[in-house]
Amino acid sequence: MTTHDRVRQQLHALEALLREHQHWRMDEPEAHLFTSTQPFCMDTMEPVEWLQWVLIPRMHALLDSAQPLPTAFAVAPYYEMALTADHPQREVLLEALQALDALFAQDKS
């Protein structure tokens, strides 16, 4: 299995996790929320919204067009700070994001 395949598999797992815990939304955020200049759109979106509306679709677009994957990639550290300690799915989300990050670390070795 290629790195691209493993990344796609992990993105599907992340989406399934968001759906399972009712973090998946049907209504797309308003267009202006995507124009943030802050990392992770932290000033316009909730952390789990960014996963659904930015990270997952952009990564799938890279994979679908057979583009090179990012070489400097780590989202879990942001989520360790952004998700409060009492967030009900904090640990399971962090585990999924760390697994995604690990795929990029493996690709460098």
Jmol script that loads the backbone (N, CA, C; Angstrom):
load data "model"
ATOM      1  N   MET A   1       0.853  -1.180   0.000  1.00  0.00           N
ATOM      2  CA  MET A   1       0.000   0.000   0.000  1.00  0.00           C
ATOM      3  C   MET A   1       0.895   1.239   0.000  1.00  0.00           C
ATOM      4  N   THR A   2       0.605   2.173  -0.871  1.00  0.00           N
ATOM      5  CA  THR A   2       1.417   3.382  -0.973  1.00  0.00           C
ATOM      6  C   THR A   2       1.066   4.361   0.151  1.00  0.00           C
ATOM      7  N   THR A   3       1.919   5.346   0.319  1.00  0.00           N
ATOM      8  CA  THR A   3       1.632   6.398   1.307  1.00  0.00           C
ATOM      9  C   THR A   3       0.328   7.098   0.947  1.00  0.00           C
ATOM     10  N   HIS A   4       0.119   7.360  -0.355  1.00  0.00           N
ATOM     11  CA  HIS A   4      -1.133   7.996  -0.774  1.00  0.00           C
ATOM     12  C   HIS A   4      -2.335   7.153  -0.336  1.00  0.00           C
ATOM     13  N   ASP A   5      -2.250   5.843  -0.507  1.00  0.00           N
ATOM     14  CA  ASP A   5      -3.344   4.952  -0.103  1.00  0.00           C
ATOM     15  C   ASP A   5      -3.563   4.991   1.407  1.00  0.00           C
ATOM     16  N   ARG A   6      -2.479   4.981   2.156  1.00  0.00           N
ATOM     17  CA  ARG A   6      -2.593   5.006   3.621  1.00  0.00           C
ATOM     18  C   ARG A   6      -3.170   6.338   4.105  1.00  0.00           C
ATOM     19  N   VAL A   7      -2.763   7.432   3.466  1.00  0.00           N
ATOM     20  CA  VAL A   7      -3.313   8.746   3.836  1.00  0.00           C
ATOM     21  C   VAL A   7      -4.810   8.778   3.538  1.00  0.00           C
ATOM     22  N   ARG A   8      -5.198   8.292   2.369  1.00  0.00           N
ATOM     23  CA  ARG A   8      -6.624   8.275   2.024  1.00  0.00           C
ATOM     24  C   ARG A   8      -7.406   7.423   3.036  1.00  0.00           C
ATOM     25  N   GLN A   9      -6.864   6.289   3.388  1.00  0.00           N
ATOM     26  CA  GLN A   9      -7.507   5.407   4.360  1.00  0.00           C
ATOM     27  C   GLN A   9      -7.679   6.118   5.708  1.00  0.00           C
ATOM     28  N   GLN A  10      -6.658   6.848   6.136  1.00  0.00           N
ATOM     29  CA  GLN A  10      -6.737   7.557   7.416  1.00  0.00           C
ATOM     30  C   GLN A  10      -7.718   8.726   7.341  1.00  0.00           C
ATOM     31  N   LEU A  11      -7.809   9.384   6.197  1.00  0.00           N
ATOM     32  CA  LEU A  11      -8.795  10.457   6.029  1.00  0.00           C
ATOM     33  C   LEU A  11     -10.212   9.897   6.123  1.00  0.00           C
ATOM     34  N   HIS A  12     -10.442   8.740   5.515  1.00  0.00           N
ATOM     35  CA  HIS A  12     -11.760   8.100   5.614  1.00  0.00           C
ATOM     36  C   HIS A  12     -12.064   7.721   7.063  1.00  0.00           C
ATOM     37  N   ALA A  13     -11.062   7.235   7.781  1.00  0.00           N
ATOM     38  CA  ALA A  13     -11.250   6.883   9.192  1.00  0.00           C
ATOM     39  C   ALA A  13     -11.576   8.125  10.019  1.00  0.00           C
ATOM     40  N   LEU A  14     -10.904   9.238   9.724  1.00  0.00           N
ATOM     41  CA  LEU A  14     -11.164  10.487  10.435  1.00  0.00           C
ATOM     42  C   LEU A  14     -12.585  10.967  10.160  1.00  0.00           C
ATOM     43  N   GLU A  15     -13.010  10.913   8.903  1.00  0.00           N
ATOM     44  CA  GLU A  15     -14.380  11.303   8.563  1.00  0.00           C
ATOM     45  C   GLU A  15     -15.386  10.415   9.294  1.00  0.00           C
ATOM     46  N   ALA A  16     -15.152   9.120   9.305  1.00  0.00           N
ATOM     47  CA  ALA A  16     -16.060   8.196   9.996  1.00  0.00           C
ATOM     48  C   ALA A  16     -16.141   8.530  11.484  1.00  0.00           C
ATOM     49  N   LEU A  17     -15.020   8.879  12.061  1.00  0.00           N
ATOM     50  CA  LEU A  17     -14.978   9.251  13.475  1.00  0.00           C
ATOM     51  C   LEU A  17     -15.793  10.517  13.730  1.00  0.00           C
ATOM     52  N   LEU A  18     -15.634  11.514  12.873  1.00  0.00           N
ATOM     53  CA  LEU A  18     -16.397  12.754  13.019  1.00  0.00           C
ATOM     54  C   LEU A  18     -17.892  12.482  12.876  1.00  0.00           C
ATOM     55  N   ARG A  19     -18.245  11.637  11.924  1.00  0.00           N
ATOM     56  CA  ARG A  19     -19.661  11.289  11.741  1.00  0.00           C
ATOM     57  C   ARG A  19     -20.203  10.529  12.957  1.00  0.00           C
ATOM     58  N   GLU A  20     -19.441   9.566  13.422  1.00  0.00           N
ATOM     59  CA  GLU A  20     -19.869   8.737  14.554  1.00  0.00           C
ATOM     60  C   GLU A  20     -20.162   9.579  15.789  1.00  0.00           C
ATOM     61  N   HIS A  21     -19.391  10.627  15.988  1.00  0.00           N
ATOM     62  CA  HIS A  21     -19.544  11.461  17.182  1.00  0.00           C
ATOM     63  C   HIS A  21     -20.317  12.754  16.910  1.00  0.00           C
ATOM     64  N   GLN A  22     -21.078  12.757  15.821  1.00  0.00           N
ATOM     65  CA  GLN A  22     -21.958  13.876  15.455  1.00  0.00           C
ATOM     66  C   GLN A  22     -21.231  15.207  15.295  1.00  0.00           C
ATOM     67  N   HIS A  23     -20.004  15.146  14.783  1.00  0.00           N
ATOM     68  CA  HIS A  23     -19.280  16.379  14.477  1.00  0.00           C
ATOM     69  C   HIS A  23     -19.325  16.694  12.986  1.00  0.00           C
ATOM     70  N   TRP A  24     -19.962  15.867  12.188  1.00  0.00           N
ATOM     71  CA  TRP A  24     -20.029  16.057  10.743  1.00  0.00           C
ATOM     72  C   TRP A  24     -21.265  16.877  10.433  1.00  0.00           C
ATOM     73  N   ARG A  25     -21.097  17.986   9.743  1.00  0.00           N
ATOM     74  CA  ARG A  25     -22.203  18.891   9.445  1.00  0.00           C
ATOM     75  C   ARG A  25     -22.609  18.782   7.977  1.00  0.00           C
ATOM     76  N   MET A  26     -23.893  18.972   7.720  1.00  0.00           N
ATOM     77  CA  MET A  26     -24.401  18.902   6.350  1.00  0.00           C
ATOM     78  C   MET A  26     -24.335  20.265   5.658  1.00  0.00           C
ATOM     79  N   ASP A  27     -24.444  21.335   6.426  1.00  0.00           N
ATOM     80  CA  ASP A  27     -24.453  22.675   5.846  1.00  0.00           C
ATOM     81  C   ASP A  27     -23.050  23.251   5.843  1.00  0.00           C
ATOM     82  N   GLU A  28     -22.564  23.569   4.648  1.00  0.00           N
ATOM     83  CA  GLU A  28     -21.229  24.149   4.510  1.00  0.00           C
ATOM     84  C   GLU A  28     -21.198  25.544   5.141  1.00  0.00           C
ATOM     85  N   PRO A  29     -20.108  25.874   5.820  1.00  0.00           N
ATOM     86  CA  PRO A  29     -19.988  27.225   6.387  1.00  0.00           C
ATOM     87  C   PRO A  29     -20.041  28.294   5.285  1.00  0.00           C
ATOM     88  N   GLU A  30     -20.399  29.481   5.673  1.00  0.00           N
ATOM     89  CA  GLU A  30     -20.448  30.596   4.719  1.00  0.00           C
ATOM     90  C   GLU A  30     -19.063  30.825   4.119  1.00  0.00           C
ATOM     91  N   ALA A  31     -19.034  31.288   2.877  1.00  0.00           N
ATOM     92  CA  ALA A  31     -17.788  31.434   2.115  1.00  0.00           C
ATOM     93  C   ALA A  31     -16.757  32.301   2.836  1.00  0.00           C
ATOM     94  N   HIS A  32     -17.196  33.358   3.498  1.00  0.00           N
ATOM     95  CA  HIS A  32     -16.232  34.261   4.136  1.00  0.00           C
ATOM     96  C   HIS A  32     -15.456  33.580   5.270  1.00  0.00           C
ATOM     97  N   LEU A  33     -15.987  32.503   5.821  1.00  0.00           N
ATOM     98  CA  LEU A  33     -15.284  31.803   6.897  1.00  0.00           C
ATOM     99  C   LEU A  33     -14.032  31.092   6.393  1.00  0.00           C
ATOM    100  N   PHE A  34     -13.979  30.836   5.094  1.00  0.00           N
ATOM    101  CA  PHE A  34     -12.823  30.169   4.497  1.00  0.00           C
ATOM    102  C   PHE A  34     -11.702  31.147   4.149  1.00  0.00           C
ATOM    103  N   THR A  35     -11.954  32.435   4.254  1.00  0.00           N
ATOM    104  CA  THR A  35     -10.960  33.436   3.852  1.00  0.00           C
ATOM    105  C   THR A  35     -10.025  33.839   4.986  1.00  0.00           C
ATOM    106  N   SER A  36     -10.110  33.157   6.078  1.00  0.00           N
ATOM    107  CA  SER A  36      -9.247  33.446   7.221  1.00  0.00           C
ATOM    108  C   SER A  36      -7.780  33.360   6.819  1.00  0.00           C
ATOM    109  N   THR A  37      -6.977  34.229   7.401  1.00  0.00           N
ATOM    110  CA  THR A  37      -5.533  34.159   7.177  1.00  0.00           C
ATOM    111  C   THR A  37      -4.831  33.460   8.344  1.00  0.00           C
ATOM    112  N   GLN A  38      -5.601  33.047   9.329  1.00  0.00           N
ATOM    113  CA  GLN A  38      -5.054  32.355  10.494  1.00  0.00           C
ATOM    114  C   GLN A  38      -4.874  30.867  10.188  1.00  0.00           C
ATOM    115  N   PRO A  39      -3.851  30.253  10.743  1.00  0.00           N
ATOM    116  CA  PRO A  39      -3.720  28.798  10.581  1.00  0.00           C
ATOM    117  C   PRO A  39      -4.971  28.098  11.115  1.00  0.00           C
ATOM    118  N   PHE A  40      -5.388  27.058  10.433  1.00  0.00           N
ATOM    119  CA  PHE A  40      -6.546  26.259  10.836  1.00  0.00           C
ATOM    120  C   PHE A  40      -7.838  27.086  10.883  1.00  0.00           C
ATOM    121  N   CYS A  41      -7.855  28.241  10.230  1.00  0.00           N
ATOM    122  CA  CYS A  41      -9.021  29.140  10.270  1.00  0.00           C
ATOM    123  C   CYS A  41      -9.496  29.327  11.709  1.00  0.00           C
ATOM    124  N   MET A  42      -8.541  29.401  12.629  1.00  0.00           N
ATOM    125  CA  MET A  42      -8.877  29.409  14.052  1.00  0.00           C
ATOM    126  C   MET A  42      -9.737  30.589  14.478  1.00  0.00           C
ATOM    127  N   ASP A  43      -9.761  31.633  13.668  1.00  0.00           N
ATOM    128  CA  ASP A  43     -10.584  32.781  14.026  1.00  0.00           C
ATOM    129  C   ASP A  43     -11.983  32.715  13.421  1.00  0.00           C
ATOM    130  N   THR A  44     -12.235  31.731  12.555  1.00  0.00           N
ATOM    131  CA  THR A  44     -13.540  31.669  11.897  1.00  0.00           C
ATOM    132  C   THR A  44     -14.236  30.316  12.002  1.00  0.00           C
ATOM    133  N   MET A  45     -13.504  29.272  12.362  1.00  0.00           N
ATOM    134  CA  MET A  45     -14.098  27.929  12.426  1.00  0.00           C
ATOM    135  C   MET A  45     -13.710  27.236  13.728  1.00  0.00           C
ATOM    136  N   GLU A  46     -14.580  26.347  14.136  1.00  0.00           N
ATOM    137  CA  GLU A  46     -14.254  25.459  15.250  1.00  0.00           C
ATOM    138  C   GLU A  46     -13.231  24.440  14.746  1.00  0.00           C
ATOM    139  N   PRO A  47     -12.393  23.910  15.618  1.00  0.00           N
ATOM    140  CA  PRO A  47     -11.372  22.958  15.166  1.00  0.00           C
ATOM    141  C   PRO A  47     -11.916  21.780  14.355  1.00  0.00           C
ATOM    142  N   VAL A  48     -13.032  21.189  14.781  1.00  0.00           N
ATOM    143  CA  VAL A  48     -13.556  20.044  14.024  1.00  0.00           C
ATOM    144  C   VAL A  48     -14.170  20.475  12.699  1.00  0.00           C
ATOM    145  N   GLU A  49     -14.647  21.715  12.606  1.00  0.00           N
ATOM    146  CA  GLU A  49     -15.141  22.220  11.321  1.00  0.00           C
ATOM    147  C   GLU A  49     -14.007  22.289  10.313  1.00  0.00           C
ATOM    148  N   TRP A  50     -12.846  22.758  10.750  1.00  0.00           N
ATOM    149  CA  TRP A  50     -11.698  22.872   9.846  1.00  0.00           C
ATOM    150  C   TRP A  50     -11.321  21.506   9.293  1.00  0.00           C
ATOM    151  N   LEU A  51     -11.382  20.480  10.116  1.00  0.00           N
ATOM    152  CA  LEU A  51     -11.074  19.133   9.629  1.00  0.00           C
ATOM    153  C   LEU A  51     -12.011  18.752   8.489  1.00  0.00           C
ATOM    154  N   GLN A  52     -13.304  18.964   8.697  1.00  0.00           N
ATOM    155  CA  GLN A  52     -14.295  18.567   7.699  1.00  0.00           C
ATOM    156  C   GLN A  52     -14.240  19.409   6.439  1.00  0.00           C
ATOM    157  N   TRP A  53     -14.136  20.714   6.592  1.00  0.00           N
ATOM    158  CA  TRP A  53     -14.318  21.600   5.449  1.00  0.00           C
ATOM    159  C   TRP A  53     -13.023  22.039   4.782  1.00  0.00           C
ATOM    160  N   VAL A  54     -11.886  21.844   5.437  1.00  0.00           N
ATOM    161  CA  VAL A  54     -10.612  22.276   4.852  1.00  0.00           C
ATOM    162  C   VAL A  54      -9.651  21.092   4.696  1.00  0.00           C
ATOM    163  N   LEU A  55      -9.240  20.499   5.791  1.00  0.00           N
ATOM    164  CA  LEU A  55      -8.211  19.459   5.712  1.00  0.00           C
ATOM    165  C   LEU A  55      -8.635  18.269   4.851  1.00  0.00           C
ATOM    166  N   ILE A  56      -9.744  17.655   5.184  1.00  0.00           N
ATOM    167  CA  ILE A  56     -10.142  16.433   4.478  1.00  0.00           C
ATOM    168  C   ILE A  56     -10.341  16.685   2.984  1.00  0.00           C
ATOM    169  N   PRO A  57     -11.102  17.715   2.568  1.00  0.00           N
ATOM    170  CA  PRO A  57     -11.270  17.912   1.122  1.00  0.00           C
ATOM    171  C   PRO A  57      -9.974  18.293   0.396  1.00  0.00           C
ATOM    172  N   ARG A  58      -9.135  19.099   1.029  1.00  0.00           N
ATOM    173  CA  ARG A  58      -7.882  19.491   0.361  1.00  0.00           C
ATOM    174  C   ARG A  58      -6.932  18.312   0.216  1.00  0.00           C
ATOM    175  N   MET A  59      -6.874  17.473   1.230  1.00  0.00           N
ATOM    176  CA  MET A  59      -6.019  16.294   1.132  1.00  0.00           C
ATOM    177  C   MET A  59      -6.548  15.336   0.071  1.00  0.00           C
ATOM    178  N   HIS A  60      -7.864  15.159   0.011  1.00  0.00           N
ATOM    179  CA  HIS A  60      -8.430  14.300  -1.036  1.00  0.00           C
ATOM    180  C   HIS A  60      -8.149  14.879  -2.423  1.00  0.00           C
ATOM    181  N   ALA A  61      -8.200  16.197  -2.556  1.00  0.00           N
ATOM    182  CA  ALA A  61      -7.905  16.823  -3.851  1.00  0.00           C
ATOM    183  C   ALA A  61      -6.463  16.537  -4.269  1.00  0.00           C
ATOM    184  N   LEU A  62      -5.534  16.627  -3.330  1.00  0.00           N
ATOM    185  CA  LEU A  62      -4.135  16.294  -3.637  1.00  0.00           C
ATOM    186  C   LEU A  62      -4.009  14.837  -4.067  1.00  0.00           C
ATOM    187  N   LEU A  63      -4.660  13.959  -3.344  1.00  0.00           N
ATOM    188  CA  LEU A  63      -4.589  12.534  -3.654  1.00  0.00           C
ATOM    189  C   LEU A  63      -5.234  12.229  -5.006  1.00  0.00           C
ATOM    190  N   ASP A  64      -6.397  12.828  -5.264  1.00  0.00           N
ATOM    191  CA  ASP A  64      -7.115  12.576  -6.518  1.00  0.00           C
ATOM    192  C   ASP A  64      -6.333  13.033  -7.738  1.00  0.00           C
ATOM    193  N   SER A  65      -5.568  14.107  -7.576  1.00  0.00           N
ATOM    194  CA  SER A  65      -4.798  14.631  -8.705  1.00  0.00           C
ATOM    195  C   SER A  65      -3.360  14.116  -8.707  1.00  0.00           C
ATOM    196  N   ALA A  66      -3.077  13.148  -7.852  1.00  0.00           N
ATOM    197  CA  ALA A  66      -1.744  12.523  -7.762  1.00  0.00           C
ATOM    198  C   ALA A  66      -0.637  13.552  -7.532  1.00  0.00           C
ATOM    199  N   GLN A  67      -0.957  14.596  -6.782  1.00  0.00           N
ATOM    200  CA  GLN A  67       0.021  15.622  -6.443  1.00  0.00           C
ATOM    201  C   GLN A  67       0.899  15.130  -5.298  1.00  0.00           C
ATOM    202  N   PRO A  68       2.083  15.697  -5.173  1.00  0.00           N
ATOM    203  CA  PRO A  68       2.922  15.331  -4.029  1.00  0.00           C
ATOM    204  C   PRO A  68       2.239  15.746  -2.725  1.00  0.00           C
ATOM    205  N   LEU A  69       2.423  14.942  -1.721  1.00  0.00           N
ATOM    206  CA  LEU A  69       1.863  15.262  -0.409  1.00  0.00           C
ATOM    207  C   LEU A  69       2.773  16.253   0.304  1.00  0.00           C
ATOM    208  N   PRO A  70       2.232  17.017   1.248  1.00  0.00           N
ATOM    209  CA  PRO A  70       3.067  17.963   1.997  1.00  0.00           C
ATOM    210  C   PRO A  70       4.217  17.238   2.695  1.00  0.00           C
ATOM    211  N   THR A  71       5.328  17.928   2.812  1.00  0.00           N
ATOM    212  CA  THR A  71       6.472  17.315   3.492  1.00  0.00           C
ATOM    213  C   THR A  71       6.557  17.751   4.948  1.00  0.00           C
ATOM    214  N   ALA A  72       6.025  18.898   5.261  1.00  0.00           N
ATOM    215  CA  ALA A  72       5.988  19.377   6.647  1.00  0.00           C
ATOM    216  C   ALA A  72       4.529  19.342   7.075  1.00  0.00           C
ATOM    217  N   PHE A  73       4.154  18.293   7.772  1.00  0.00           N
ATOM    218  CA  PHE A  73       2.746  18.094   8.088  1.00  0.00           C
ATOM    219  C   PHE A  73       2.609  17.582   9.509  1.00  0.00           C
ATOM    220  N   ALA A  74       1.897  18.327  10.326  1.00  0.00           N
ATOM    221  CA  ALA A  74       1.584  17.895  11.688  1.00  0.00           C
ATOM    222  C   ALA A  74       0.411  18.726  12.187  1.00  0.00           C
ATOM    223  N   VAL A  75      -0.740  18.101  12.286  1.00  0.00           N
ATOM    224  CA  VAL A  75      -1.914  18.813  12.787  1.00  0.00           C
ATOM    225  C   VAL A  75      -2.232  18.454  14.238  1.00  0.00           C
ATOM    226  N   ALA A  76      -1.792  17.298  14.686  1.00  0.00           N
ATOM    227  CA  ALA A  76      -2.113  16.866  16.054  1.00  0.00           C
ATOM    228  C   ALA A  76      -1.654  17.863  17.123  1.00  0.00           C
ATOM    229  N   PRO A  77      -0.459  18.465  17.003  1.00  0.00           N
ATOM    230  CA  PRO A  77      -0.052  19.418  18.049  1.00  0.00           C
ATOM    231  C   PRO A  77      -1.032  20.589  18.225  1.00  0.00           C
ATOM    232  N   TYR A  78      -1.598  21.087  17.121  1.00  0.00           N
ATOM    233  CA  TYR A  78      -2.592  22.158  17.237  1.00  0.00           C
ATOM    234  C   TYR A  78      -3.822  21.656  17.992  1.00  0.00           C
ATOM    235  N   TYR A  79      -4.262  20.458  17.648  1.00  0.00           N
ATOM    236  CA  TYR A  79      -5.463  19.922  18.277  1.00  0.00           C
ATOM    237  C   TYR A  79      -5.248  19.573  19.741  1.00  0.00           C
ATOM    238  N   GLU A  80      -4.023  19.269  20.123  1.00  0.00           N
ATOM    239  CA  GLU A  80      -3.724  19.052  21.542  1.00  0.00           C
ATOM    240  C   GLU A  80      -4.001  20.324  22.336  1.00  0.00           C
ATOM    241  N   MET A  81      -3.778  21.466  21.709  1.00  0.00           N
ATOM    242  CA  MET A  81      -4.033  22.750  22.373  1.00  0.00           C
ATOM    243  C   MET A  81      -5.468  23.225  22.154  1.00  0.00           C
ATOM    244  N   ALA A  82      -6.011  23.006  20.963  1.00  0.00           N
ATOM    245  CA  ALA A  82      -7.312  23.567  20.603  1.00  0.00           C
ATOM    246  C   ALA A  82      -8.490  22.832  21.238  1.00  0.00           C
ATOM    247  N   LEU A  83      -8.356  21.530  21.430  1.00  0.00           N
ATOM    248  CA  LEU A  83      -9.446  20.772  22.046  1.00  0.00           C
ATOM    249  C   LEU A  83      -9.271  20.810  23.559  1.00  0.00           C
ATOM    250  N   THR A  84     -10.272  21.314  24.235  1.00  0.00           N
ATOM    251  CA  THR A  84     -10.185  21.426  25.689  1.00  0.00           C
ATOM    252  C   THR A  84     -10.096  20.044  26.329  1.00  0.00           C
ATOM    253  N   ALA A  85      -9.543  20.000  27.507  1.00  0.00           N
ATOM    254  CA  ALA A  85      -9.363  18.729  28.216  1.00  0.00           C
ATOM    255  C   ALA A  85     -10.688  18.009  28.445  1.00  0.00           C
ATOM    256  N   ASP A  86     -11.784  18.769  28.530  1.00  0.00           N
ATOM    257  CA  ASP A  86     -13.082  18.133  28.765  1.00  0.00           C
ATOM    258  C   ASP A  86     -13.862  17.858  27.482  1.00  0.00           C
ATOM    259  N   HIS A  87     -13.238  18.085  26.323  1.00  0.00           N
ATOM    260  CA  HIS A  87     -13.907  17.762  25.056  1.00  0.00           C
ATOM    261  C   HIS A  87     -14.166  16.258  25.039  1.00  0.00           C
ATOM    262  N   PRO A  88     -15.418  15.843  24.812  1.00  0.00           N
ATOM    263  CA  PRO A  88     -15.758  14.425  24.965  1.00  0.00           C
ATOM    264  C   PRO A  88     -15.007  13.463  24.033  1.00  0.00           C
ATOM    265  N   GLN A  89     -14.588  13.912  22.886  1.00  0.00           N
ATOM    266  CA  GLN A  89     -13.869  13.028  21.962  1.00  0.00           C
ATOM    267  C   GLN A  89     -12.410  13.434  21.789  1.00  0.00           C
ATOM    268  N   ARG A  90     -11.880  14.187  22.720  1.00  0.00           N
ATOM    269  CA  ARG A  90     -10.516  14.700  22.589  1.00  0.00           C
ATOM    270  C   ARG A  90      -9.512  13.588  22.309  1.00  0.00           C
ATOM    271  N   GLU A  91      -9.496  12.568  23.130  1.00  0.00           N
ATOM    272  CA  GLU A  91      -8.471  11.526  23.008  1.00  0.00           C
ATOM    273  C   GLU A  91      -8.593  10.746  21.708  1.00  0.00           C
ATOM    274  N   VAL A  92      -9.811  10.398  21.320  1.00  0.00           N
ATOM    275  CA  VAL A  92      -9.990   9.608  20.098  1.00  0.00           C
ATOM    276  C   VAL A  92      -9.648  10.446  18.857  1.00  0.00           C
ATOM    277  N   LEU A  93      -9.975  11.729  18.877  1.00  0.00           N
ATOM    278  CA  LEU A  93      -9.599  12.608  17.764  1.00  0.00           C
ATOM    279  C   LEU A  93      -8.086  12.778  17.696  1.00  0.00           C
ATOM    280  N   LEU A  94      -7.461  12.993  18.841  1.00  0.00           N
ATOM    281  CA  LEU A  94      -6.003  13.140  18.852  1.00  0.00           C
ATOM    282  C   LEU A  94      -5.319  11.879  18.340  1.00  0.00           C
ATOM    283  N   GLU A  95      -5.839  10.737  18.720  1.00  0.00           N
ATOM    284  CA  GLU A  95      -5.262   9.469  18.256  1.00  0.00           C
ATOM    285  C   GLU A  95      -5.343   9.360  16.728  1.00  0.00           C
ATOM    286  N   ALA A  96      -6.484   9.723  16.163  1.00  0.00           N
ATOM    287  CA  ALA A  96      -6.654   9.665  14.704  1.00  0.00           C
ATOM    288  C   ALA A  96      -5.735  10.665  14.004  1.00  0.00           C
ATOM    289  N   LEU A  97      -5.605  11.860  14.564  1.00  0.00           N
ATOM    290  CA  LEU A  97      -4.748  12.877  13.951  1.00  0.00           C
ATOM    291  C   LEU A  97      -3.271  12.517  14.087  1.00  0.00           C
ATOM    292  N   GLN A  98      -2.898  11.933  15.205  1.00  0.00           N
ATOM    293  CA  GLN A  98      -1.511  11.486  15.371  1.00  0.00           C
ATOM    294  C   GLN A  98      -1.185  10.374  14.378  1.00  0.00           C
ATOM    295  N   ALA A  99      -2.158   9.500  14.107  1.00  0.00           N
ATOM    296  CA  ALA A  99      -1.951   8.438  13.115  1.00  0.00           C
ATOM    297  C   ALA A  99      -1.762   9.044  11.726  1.00  0.00           C
ATOM    298  N   LEU A 100      -2.517  10.093  11.415  1.00  0.00           N
ATOM    299  CA  LEU A 100      -2.350  10.776  10.129  1.00  0.00           C
ATOM    300  C   LEU A 100      -0.977  11.430  10.059  1.00  0.00           C
ATOM    301  N   ASP A 101      -0.604  12.156  11.093  1.00  0.00           N
ATOM    302  CA  ASP A 101       0.716  12.796  11.129  1.00  0.00           C
ATOM    303  C   ASP A 101       1.833  11.771  10.954  1.00  0.00           C
ATOM    304  N   ALA A 102       1.681  10.609  11.571  1.00  0.00           N
ATOM    305  CA  ALA A 102       2.725   9.575  11.517  1.00  0.00           C
ATOM    306  C   ALA A 102       2.976   9.094  10.096  1.00  0.00           C
ATOM    307  N   LEU A 103       1.966   9.123   9.255  1.00  0.00           N
ATOM    308  CA  LEU A 103       2.148   8.703   7.864  1.00  0.00           C
ATOM    309  C   LEU A 103       3.132   9.612   7.138  1.00  0.00           C
ATOM    310  N   PHE A 104       3.124  10.881   7.484  1.00  0.00           N
ATOM    311  CA  PHE A 104       4.040  11.822   6.841  1.00  0.00           C
ATOM    312  C   PHE A 104       5.441  11.692   7.417  1.00  0.00           C
ATOM    313  N   ALA A 105       5.533  11.374   8.696  1.00  0.00           N
ATOM    314  CA  ALA A 105       6.840  11.159   9.317  1.00  0.00           C
ATOM    315  C   ALA A 105       7.489   9.905   8.746  1.00  0.00           C
ATOM    316  N   GLN A 106       6.691   8.853   8.499  1.00  0.00           N
ATOM    317  CA  GLN A 106       7.207   7.613   7.914  1.00  0.00           C
ATOM    318  C   GLN A 106       7.713   7.841   6.505  1.00  0.00           C
ATOM    319  N   ASP A 107       7.015   8.718   5.769  1.00  0.00           N
ATOM    320  CA  ASP A 107       7.375   8.965   4.376  1.00  0.00           C
ATOM    321  C   ASP A 107       8.749   9.615   4.261  1.00  0.00           C
ATOM    322  N   LYS A 108       9.204  10.309   5.327  1.00  0.00           N
ATOM    323  CA  LYS A 108      10.501  10.991   5.303  1.00  0.00           C
ATOM    324  C   LYS A 108      11.653  10.039   5.589  1.00  0.00           C
ATOM    325  N   SER A 109      11.350   8.916   6.229  1.00  0.00           N
ATOM    326  CA  SER A 109      12.438   8.018   6.625  1.00  0.00           C
ATOM    327  C   SER A 109      12.867   7.077   5.520  1.00  0.00           C
TER     328      SER A 109
END
end "model"
wireframe off; spacefill off
backbone 0.3
color backbone group
